[in-house]
Amino acid sequence: MTAKINLDEKFGQFSEHWQPKIIAAANGQEVKLVKVQGEFPWHHHESEDEFFMVWKGRFRVEFRDHVVELGPGECVLVPRGTEHRTCADQEAEILLIEPTGVVNTGNVTNAEFTAPTGVTI
């Protein structure tokens, strides 16, 4: 794709939480946008790293031994196999980069939080 992507416009196209939307793909990785609020279930991804960057709001990634608090423009990499959960007390907008086809709940099946893969906006 050679057209510019406006993140504010893309975030304006959906309102649901914890349902990532693909905005671009490159070299086997998907760039996704997701709105979050509340607590996501504890999980891990056996073979995939995840990269989270805050666009708007405040967001935290909780690990069993520490918490990483993030604000706009800040990011964190969660290494494969690392148990974690993501949380936001108020709605936050997050940019996510991970391999194509990753299920957002990793090793956990959760009807409330498991999002379909491949949803593009």
C-alpha positions as CSV (number, residue, x, y, z in Angstrom):
1,M,0.0,0.0,0.0
2,T,1.4,3.4,-0.9
3,A,-1.4,5.6,0.4
4,K,-1.0,7.3,3.7
5,I,-2.8,6.0,6.8
6,N,-4.4,8.4,9.2
7,L,-4.6,6.7,12.6
8,D,-7.3,9.1,14.0
9,E,-9.5,8.3,11.0
10,K,-9.0,4.6,11.4
11,F,-9.7,4.6,15.1
12,G,-12.9,6.6,14.3
13,Q,-14.2,3.7,12.2
14,F,-14.9,1.4,15.2
15,S,-15.9,1.5,18.8
16,E,-15.7,-2.0,20.3
17,H,-13.0,-2.9,22.8
18,W,-10.4,-5.7,22.5
19,Q,-11.2,-6.4,18.8
20,P,-8.0,-5.6,16.8
21,K,-8.3,-4.3,13.3
22,I,-5.5,-4.7,10.7
23,I,-4.4,-1.5,8.9
24,A,-1.3,-2.8,7.2
25,A,0.8,-5.9,6.7
26,A,4.5,-6.2,6.0
27,N,7.0,-9.1,6.0
28,G,4.6,-11.5,7.8
29,Q,3.7,-8.9,10.4
30,E,0.3,-7.2,10.9
31,V,-0.1,-3.6,12.1
32,K,-3.3,-3.5,14.1
33,L,-5.3,-0.9,15.9
34,V,-7.3,-1.8,19.0
35,K,-9.4,0.1,21.6
36,V,-9.1,-1.2,25.1
37,Q,-10.8,-0.6,28.4
38,G,-10.8,-2.8,31.5
39,E,-8.7,-6.0,32.0
40,F,-7.8,-8.6,29.4
41,P,-7.4,-12.2,30.5
42,W,-4.0,-13.5,31.6
43,H,-2.4,-15.4,28.6
44,H,0.8,-15.9,26.6
45,H,1.7,-16.5,23.0
46,E,4.0,-19.5,22.7
47,S,5.7,-18.5,19.4
48,E,5.0,-14.8,18.9
49,D,6.3,-11.6,20.3
50,E,3.9,-8.7,20.6
51,F,4.6,-5.0,20.3
52,F,2.2,-2.4,21.9
53,M,2.4,1.4,21.4
54,V,-0.1,3.8,23.0
55,W,-1.7,6.3,20.6
56,K,-4.1,7.8,23.0
57,G,-4.9,7.3,26.7
58,R,-3.0,5.3,29.3
59,F,-2.4,1.5,29.1
60,R,-0.5,-1.0,31.2
61,V,0.9,-4.4,30.6
62,E,0.9,-6.6,33.7
63,F,3.4,-9.3,34.2
64,R,3.5,-11.7,37.2
65,D,6.4,-9.8,38.7
66,H,6.0,-6.2,37.5
67,V,3.8,-3.7,35.6
68,V,4.7,-1.5,32.7
69,E,2.7,1.7,32.6
70,L,2.5,3.5,29.2
71,G,1.2,6.8,28.0
72,P,0.9,8.3,24.4
73,G,4.0,7.6,22.3
74,E,5.3,4.9,24.7
75,C,5.7,1.3,23.7
76,V,6.7,-2.2,25.1
77,L,7.6,-5.5,23.5
78,V,6.2,-8.6,25.2
79,P,8.5,-11.6,24.3
80,R,7.0,-14.9,23.2
81,G,6.1,-17.2,26.0
82,T,5.7,-14.4,28.6
83,E,2.5,-14.5,30.6
84,H,0.8,-11.1,30.7
85,R,-2.4,-9.2,30.6
86,T,-3.2,-5.8,29.3
87,C,-5.3,-3.2,31.1
88,A,-6.7,0.3,30.8
89,D,-8.8,2.1,33.5
90,Q,-10.2,4.4,30.8
91,E,-10.5,3.8,27.1
92,A,-7.1,3.8,25.3
93,E,-6.1,3.5,21.7
94,I,-3.3,1.1,21.0
95,L,-1.2,0.2,17.9
96,L,-0.2,-3.4,17.9
97,I,2.4,-5.3,15.8
98,E,2.4,-9.1,15.7
99,P,2.8,-11.9,13.2
100,T,-0.1,-12.6,10.8
101,G,-2.8,-14.8,12.2
102,V,-2.1,-14.4,15.9
103,V,-5.1,-15.0,18.1
104,N,-5.3,-12.2,20.6
105,T,-6.0,-14.4,23.6
106,G,-3.0,-16.7,22.9
107,N,-3.2,-19.9,24.8
108,V,-6.6,-19.0,26.4
109,T,-10.0,-19.5,24.8
110,N,-12.4,-16.8,26.0
111,A,-15.6,-16.2,24.2
112,E,-15.8,-12.6,25.5
113,F,-12.3,-11.6,24.4
114,T,-11.2,-13.8,21.6
115,A,-11.3,-11.7,18.4
116,P,-11.6,-13.0,14.9
117,T,-8.3,-12.8,12.9
118,G,-8.0,-11.1,9.6
119,V,-10.4,-8.1,10.2
120,T,-9.1,-5.2,8.1
121,I,-10.2,-1.6,8.1
